[in-house]
Amino acid sequence: VPFARLSQEYQRIHKEGGVIASITPC
């Protein structure tokens, strides 16, 4: 997965409620 794509997904999920925290490494 390209970093650009990952960043885009991060921003999108963050908009939806920040659920990214459960699928991203700390």
Beta strands, then each sheet from edge to edge (+ up, - down):
end
